[in-house]
């Protein structure tokens, strides 16, 4: 039956490939006269750096989607999570309970937990610098040249923690021409935003640029008891670049960036009864949700309004490129980053103090990458590289649970603190060759060796109120472990004709092992270690562009074998027991299989009409899940507990249309819209019906007016135009107070903006 469904899906998408769909521009044309949009009668060449060198997207045997700066505006993407719906089999949303984290899954592989001891499953790169935490990765797209989304394991050229794929953000480099822009935006929920960009020559071989953004919103979730608004934005960010480019043989770019966020809480909705443990009376239900009512974006919290989320994220990077001769180029990428986060999170999302926490961490990372690239100008290209990363992540955490325990109706105060320090040292070496061994046939192969050394020190202190103060105490642990892996890749591609390329590939991904920073149970705390996870993906693809450059279609079909999945589960208390377990084990529990197919298409129809579409089909399933709760006779037996793979909807799709009208000397008017669909999605490893989202459709609309000289642009748009209420993420913390919390996408929100280019 599963094979039949996959065959039908393949047939459907192959049929769709005959349609004229999907248009992208590779270069940021934000400062070009918008009137030229109506003159476009061909698709522009799309250039990507998915294989660490610039190539045409149509020649790369990788499933990759690229967006220019203008594409991102037409997506109405303010932050990186604006890509949701625009890439097949991609799930990218704001992380649960956080204003600065991003939850990314590609083809069913990712990591939703933003706690600093967990590594991501999708690599995030900004100007080729790896961002090692999903906290702080909800990037504002204010000075972006392009974004590339690479689907499938990228273990050879990008290394560890890219088992699902990679998201590459490329920011704009300064050039010799003086140019700039200033933009202001106003919108619903009190949105106020200002952006600027300035770039130009300094004299001689020097040039520089600076870009900045300041964004504020009032929030779209309200505490009805105080009328205070939450889920707001307050971000200020700046990026400055200094470039030295004396000749075509040498290029140096120094980049400095700084981001500051100071927001209120990010609140969700409790979707299961919240339970207090009374040591005399037994379980007491404090709150019972009405799941038959649509969420009205009102949530109470036990925190005072001044308890919010603060973040500072800053870094420096130096990218050097020497062309040693006509064949060899040496590249160096040196970077240092700091991430300080001080965040209160109301995990239970209620007026009760059950799962209220403070997470205060201070991450630093230093990285160095060297690449030696070879190109004989004909049929052979190669890249050899060395990589080093040193990361430290000390943190202090506090868990407040004064409503979790009682004695005959009398509250028992409870506080748990954790002080830990995770140090990671990573080394890697890699090589990748691309060889056209006969005309129209190209073989590519590569391998990477990665080594991760992790040291984890932690103390856990518990503070009980009367009458259990004798239980107070501190437990310490000190663990070290080294993990390593080889991650090869190989592909074979055939250029059938100048317009059509087909390829087959196989790639392995590796996600490092680690230590469970949520280990509270005594047994877990003594041994919080979990092992690496691995994936092999096999892919068959086709890339086609019509001879007149007006139509484009890319198709990829894949199969993945995913083993030792690092599953963070939540073990509730056993029947007959009245005390919570506090257990959040991470177990290498599962073996999964994923089959899927992806289609992306583009078309230029007539003059000024662009049509684009994406369709993704994913059949993700567990081959095995080792959890005692799946064993008949176990006190917690639940045969449906792991029936569905989280963040792996079977279908994702999008259809978008833009139409530009040349209105003579008055300029250009562009109207556009898109509709995206996502089938049922489960939001946690432990399946719970209220932590799932039924299939839904979102609609976005926008209009743009550009003056004839290209200096002024006025834009208005609306996202979630039908005001759909839908869930994006979930907290599964049932081992403490039966907490399960759902988080929601923003309601209908409109905006208007004005931009001046010079």
Phi, psi and omega in degrees: 000316179297320178296322179297315180297319179295320179297319177297320180296317179298316180298319179297313184289322176298322176296318179296333183296343177281349180276151177277103187223161170065123176228134177224153172243137184273324184264143178288114182254026187300333182256012177268151179304125184293339181300338180293345180301323181286344181273348183290120178239004179221155172287137178281156177294134180256117181252131179230164177238036184302329181253032174068015172209152185285129181215160172291135180303326183288349181253001186263123180279053180222142174282104185222139175244133182238141178231130173278175177300321178290324176301318182295324177294319179291336171284349186058041182266107176278319179240175184297334179288355174292350176284350180304127180093345186262355181229130180302136174059030174250131170243116181219108185221164173299134183293152186297129174071009186229142177269357186229357181264156177231136179256112184240126170233136173234124180054037175084008183238130179181204179203110184275344186275120184276359179302140193293347179273357180255132179273149177289160175260351176234125182286138176246126183231135173238116184052044177070012175259127183283130173261111192276349180240144175282342170289133182083002183261005175279077193283141170278134187264057189270341180220044189266134172277315176198162173233134176242134176246113182260121184259135182100163184303136178240040189292339182278307186269343182240340169090207186298159172061028172233040182295324178276330183150202182212148172244120183249122176253124179247117180269165187283134174268147177292152177230188183282335183276135176283125180207162180186177179201152173224139186217140174234145182223139173229147181196188181295161184060033175066031182292126173227125184215138173230138179226152173210157176212135179218130182215146177176175182281146176256348184120143182065228181264010186259143172213164184209161175212157175214139180221148181208160178211143172227123185231135174220138168225162183273347181102156183236008172240133184240139170276112186294341181280338182236347186063015176281140183260140182234184184057048182260180174231141172205090187233136171231130182217147178215145176224129178237141180229141174237127185237137174239116187222075186288337181199176177291349183266349181216137178214131178227131179229120174259127183238133176235133179221151181213132177229135175231132176234142178214089187243171170281190178295156169253109189253147173243208181230127174293132184240011172220158179301136177266131192238132170263142176263109174262118188291351176249312186274344182092195182296137179235124179280117179272329185209136177233116184287150173259092186283353177279346180264141177291139180299131184256015178061036171237124182218136176270159178217152177272351180278149171289155183301337182277359177267100183233213184228122181240142181213139169232127183227119185216158181190168177222141179218144177234114178253120181241142178221120177245125172270100187292321173200196185292342183251329191248136176228133178252130179237144177228133178234106181248136184210149171224134181224149175229137179225114178245123182230132179228095192231132168266138182226123176267088187294324181278347176053051180211175177285357181265150180262085181246312182230047179269131186222157167243129175238114184236106182228159186223095185266141173226141176217140175238131181223151177217129176231135175241134178232133173246112186252142181233138175211115181278007179077005184221267192245008183221127174228148182209155172220131177240140185211157172232144184221141178221137176219133173235123183228138173234138181222078172283146180212158171232129181232144176229134177242121182254128184213053182289346177256008184277328184235149175210162177230105182054044178088353181264127183296140174245119181290148182211131176220133174236133178240147177229130172238118183222168181210117179250124177243131181233132174237121183240138174231148177204151172224141184212160175213143179213131181237145178233114190231117172273094191280336168217160179307130177080353177246129181228131176249131176234138180209150179198168179207151178224140171248127181238140177228129180238121173251124181235135174239129185229121176240139185207141168236139177238123182241138181240135182232106178265151172272179178300134012255024187247028181297337179293344180275354181297147179175177182228136177240136181239151172216155180216111186232148175221146180200147176240134175235147178214161181198153170258132181231095180272165171212149178211143177214152176228125181233149181232124175273100185293322176201177183302340183259344192232131175230137174237153181209157168232147181209160173220137182213147178247140177240153184222126173245124189298154170289178182188200183231137185280105179286354177259010182291109179247327177299145185303317181293319178296316185298330179285332180217079185274011188281142170227156188271168177294165170238154187225154175214140168247130178236133179245131191225142174236127185223159176223135175231129186220141173221135184293157183297330179272006176062030181250342182232148180212141177213129176236132181229138175222133173242140187216158171225132180236136170251114190240120185231159180060038178307127180278092186265118173266110184248176182224109184270115180284169181293150180289148175304138182092345178259142180254002182253139177292155183273336187059018188269125175229064185291147168253118185236139173280074198269335200231154167239129184237158171232138177232131172236140181197171177215145185225137179231136172225134182221160181213151178208143166251117184251120180061226181238118177087005179249126178234133179235138179214153181205153173223142175223131176231134173240133182221123173249092180257132184208153176276129171276329181202142173218111183271093179219125184300339180287353176265000183266121178305138181097342176292141181304334180252024185305129177210102185293343182257012187296325181232049181283330185236144177277131184291150175055040182225065179298146182292324182232135167228139181203160179205142174228129183226146180220134172231143179226124178255139180240121175279118182250040174067224182292348180281342178117219185225138174245128179238130176242140182207165177192163176213155176230131182235148183231141177220125181281181187309134184230132176263139194250011177203157179297313173282111184289130176217129191306320182286347174258049174217159180235122177295165180304142180210163181230137178242146181236133175233143181224147176206160174221145183226136170240126178243132175290160186298325182279358177077004183280319184252140173224131177240132186225141173223144182202167175220134176249148186053055188298332180271005177058045179290135174263116185215149180271146179241335184202169182208150173256126176246094182234042188294344179284355174233106175065016181061036186284126168218124187229134178254145177243148192238151173288162183293139175295182178312129180218130181248163179204157171227144182217155175228135183226138175242124179255142176215000000 
